[in-house]
Amino acid sequence: MTSASLAERLDGLLFFPVTAYGPDGALDLEIYRAHIRAGIDAGAGAVFACCGTGEFHALTPEEFHDCVVVAVEEAAGRVPVVAGAGYGTALAIQYAKLAERAGADGLLAMPPYLVVADQEGLIRHYSALAGATGLDIIVYQRDNAVLAPDSVARLAKVPGIIGLKDGIGDLDLMQRVVSAVRADAPDEGFRYFNGLPTAELTGLAYRGIGVTLYSSAVFCFVPEVALAFHKALMTGDDETANKLLDGFYRPLVELRNQGRGYAVSLVKAGVRLRGLDVGEVRPPLSEPSPAHVKELAELIERGMALVGEADGDADKDKDGNGDGNGEAR
């Protein structure tokens, strides 16, 4: 834990690790530890443990606590650790207390379970969660928890609620949210990030409304590609960003859309393909087909080749042998 607030510390690529299971389906904390360590060493800006990609829905409270402890130990204060919290208000508070006990820096508040609440009910839910924990909270907007701009502005004024993760993808709504918070809660330092599956696909569009933080599932299994895209996005290198979008991210999204639950199971398959056996997904999710895993392996190779091409172009520019202004040797 550091003296800086979570809002101040959130930066770079947001790493959403998968949760590792052994052959018997039980939690494998040593493999999980290795996965967390590899992500931080690769350059993750934050670790979001036991969230959507981490199969929060499939973990017991005890497993959840143990995973967050491991993430906190591996982070060792280098990057913030944010843990998932969900279900109804009472259970979300219990998970918040478990995360706090484990040493997390914040919470990602996932949508309430099953019910479709009105705006007042959602505000009461997230406000109650904020009031029950000392951890900073990011509200995850998706599915049955879609917030109106004035509702987000109200939440931005609630002590402890520091940001919004958008899993809807409605840019008109997000622009109005940003505008409403800027007008009604300008001094709150409220943060936003793109939380769509394979968020890189919409990264250029979100950047246009000032949202540059995003969650990267790709970082779990091809950090080289994820980091190359992030660098291109942040430096305005749209040529490289578009090459990666066209050659890797768009085909990946098209593959992901061929199976239910692939936003999680395909990511775990990717981690296994890169050499770390994190096991299979737990029910009710199921594994991708062998043909889709083969296609994923080919995509990983293509993505790595594109990164190599981008690095080669950058070297040429530095040496003055490309289109850049480098000094010729």
Buried (B, 14 or more C-beta within 10 A) or exposed (E): EEEEBBBEBBEBBBBBBBBBBBEEEEBBBEBBBBBBBBBBEBBBBBBBBBBBBBBBBBBEEEBBBBBBBBBBBBBEEEBBBBBBBBBEBEBBBBBBBBBBEBBBBBBBBBBBEEEEBEEEBBBEBBBBBBEBBEBBBBBBBBEEBBBBBBBBBBBBEBEBBBBBBBBBBEBEBBBBBBEBBBEBBEEBEBBBBBBBBBBBBBBBEBBEBEBBBBBBBBBBBBBBBBBBBBBBBEEEBEEBBEBBBEBBBBBBBEBBEEBEBBBBBBBBBBBBBBEBBBBBBBEEBBBBEEEBBEBBBEBBEBBBEBBEEBEEBBEBBBEEEBEEEBEEE
